[in-house]
């Protein structure tokens, strides 16, 4: 295999990683790393060590690296420029992104649990793909039956679909691809319906010269309807009320 063939393979791997990054963040999103890390720019005979501080996906899906270069200037590396970073840097960027986004989503689950007494039962049949604690490469299709907190650690109750066996796992069993589904499931079990009513009044004073009140009233109505209808600037304020238990 020739050198250019290897170069194409490296390019393909980088493209796969860029696709994974797009899948994690989504177009128009930006992620600032809590812990910055070193990345390596290599182009020809030029090689520099920089600090990666953030990732960004443009509205059109272009991945942008935010780095601090060797002279401490902040730069945005985009388009073909990102390919100048070595494969190890690509792997580090993906790894840091996965870990920080995962922890952010686990924090959402923890907060939901704390707001609901530390545990949430799942009443519907919610299919859940989990990793076995003894072998992270082994995935099983289960039904999620409940999630709870144990000293700030997330515990998951499942029923294995094969033989209805029940298992308890720790948060490591939740694979990254399932985090959004778990959050959606828990919210569906805990969200309540609230009815909120807003009411207010609008008024405006017209100064009109006329021969009679009736004539002035007509002038005012014409100006109001045709030239300047009431708008938010005419508001006298709003009243917000909880109408959840109000008889409809």
N, C-alpha and C positions, 0 to 999 in steps of 0.2 A: 504493500500500500504506500502511495506517495505522500509527501508532506502535505500537499493541498487537500488530500483526502482526509487526513487526520484533522486538519484545520476546519473542514466542513463538518466533521463529527462534533468537534468542540463547539462550533457555532450552533449546531442543532440542539446540543445539550443546553446551551445558554437560552435558546429560544423556548425550550421546554420550561426552564425555570422562570422566564419572563411570563409565560402563560400561567404558571402557578401563582405568581405574584398578582397578576390581573384577577385571577379567580378569588384570591383572598381579599383584596381591597375593593375592586370594582372601579369603573370609570368615574373620574371626578373626585376620587378620594385621596387623602394624604395621611401618612402615618409618621409621627415624630418618634424616634426611638428613645426609650427611657434611658437605655445604656448604649452610648455610641461605641463603635468598634472600628478597627482598622480594615481598609480595603487597599488593594494594590492595582495601580494603573500601569499597564505595560503596552507601549506602542513603539515598535522598532527598537532603537537603543535607549529609549527613554523609559525609566521605571521609577515611579514615585509611590510613597505610602501616604494614604489620606485617611480621613476619618469620615465614616458614613453617619449622617445625622438624621436623615429622613428619606422616605420613599413617597413618590407621587404618581398617580395615574391620571393622565390628561383626559378630557372629555372624549377624545377620540381613541383612547386606549393605549397611548404611548407611555411607557414606563420611564420615569425620571428619577435619577439618583441625586440626592442632595449630599454634597461632600464638603469638607473643609480641607483645602489643599495644604501643601507644605509651607506656604507663606501665610497661612491662617486666613485665607480668603474663602468665603462661602461661594460654592459654585453649584449650578444645576447642570447635570450631565444628561443629555437626552439624545434621541434618535440613534444614529450609529455610534455615537460616543460611548454608550454603555458597554459595547462589545470589547472595548479596550481593557476592561477589568478582567483579571485572571479568573479561571474557573473556581478557585478556592474562595474568591471574594463573592462570586455569585452564590455559592453554597452558604456562606456566612450570612449574606443578606437575607436569603430565603429562611434560613434557620432562625435568625433573630426575629424576623417578621412573624413567622408561625408561632413562636413562643410568646411574643408579646400580645398578639391578637388573641391567642388562646387564653392567656391569663385575664385579659380584659373581658372575654365572654364568660369565663368561670366566675369572675367578680359579679357579673350581672345575675348569674344563677344564685350565688351566695346572697346577694341583696334580696332577690325574690323570696328565698327561704327565710331570711331574717324577718322580712315583713309579714310572713305567714306562720310565725311560731316555730320556725326551724325545720318544718317538714311540709311536703305537699304530696298528697296521694293523687295518682293518675287513675281516673275512673274509666276512661275510654280505652279501647285497645289501640295503643300507640306503638307501632313497630319501631324497634330500636336496634341498631347495629352496634355492638359493643366489642371491645377487645378483651381477650381473656387476660386476667392479671398475671397468670403464669407464663403466657406467651403472647406478647403484644402483636405478633403477626397473625394470630388466630382470631378471626372475627366470627361472631355468632349472631344470628337473627333472633332477637328476643322481644318480649313485650315489656315496656317500661311501666312499672306499677307504682313507683314512688321515688322521691328524692328527698334527702334530709341532710342536715349539718351535724357533724361530729367534731367538736373543737375546731371549727372553721374549715374542716375538711368535708368535701361533698361525698355522700354515700348514695349509691344507686341500687334500688330494688328492681329485679327483673324476673320474668318467667321465661324460661327457655322454650321456644316453640316446639322443639322436637319431642319432648316428653313432659312438658309442663313443670319441670323442676324449677325451684325458686333459688335465686342467687343474689347475694349482696356483693357489690363491687365498690372500690373507691373511685375517685374522679379520674384516675388514669385510664379507666376503661372507656371513657367517653372520647371517641376519636374526633379529630378536628372537624371532619365533615358533618358530624352529628350535632355539634354544639348549637347551631342556629335552630335546628329542629327541636332540641330539648328546651331551649328558651321559649320557643313558640308554644310548645306543649304546656309548659308550666304556666305561662301567661294565660292560656285558654282555661286552665283549671282555677285560676285565682281572680281573673278580671271580673269586675262587677259592672252592671249597667248604671250609669248616673244620668240624670236628666237635669240639665242646667238651663235656666231661663234668664235671658237678658231683656230688660225693658227700659224704655227711656222716652223722652219727649223732645220735640224740636220746636223752636219758635224763632220768629224774626220780626222786627219792627220796620214798617214802611212809613217814610215821611212823604206824604203826597198832598199837593195843593189841588183842591177841587171845589166845586160849588155846593156839593152835598156829600153826606156820608156814603150814600148809595153809589155816587159817581166815584168817590175815592176807593170804595170797596172793589169796584169793577177794575179800576186801574191796578190795584194791588194784586188781584187775582190774575190779571193778564201778565204782570211782571213775574209773578211767582211761577205760573205754569209754563210760560213761553221763554222767558229770558233767564231766570235764575231759580230753579226749583230748590227746595230745602236740601241741604247737604250736611255732612258730618260737622262742618264748622258751625252749624246752627244748633247743635246738640246742647241740651241742658244737663247732660250727664246720664250715666247708665246705672241701673240697679241690677246686681247679679244675685240670683237666688238658686238654692238647691230645690229642684222640683222632683227629686227622685221619688219621694213618698207622697207627692201631691196627687189627689184623685183626678184622673184624666177622663 
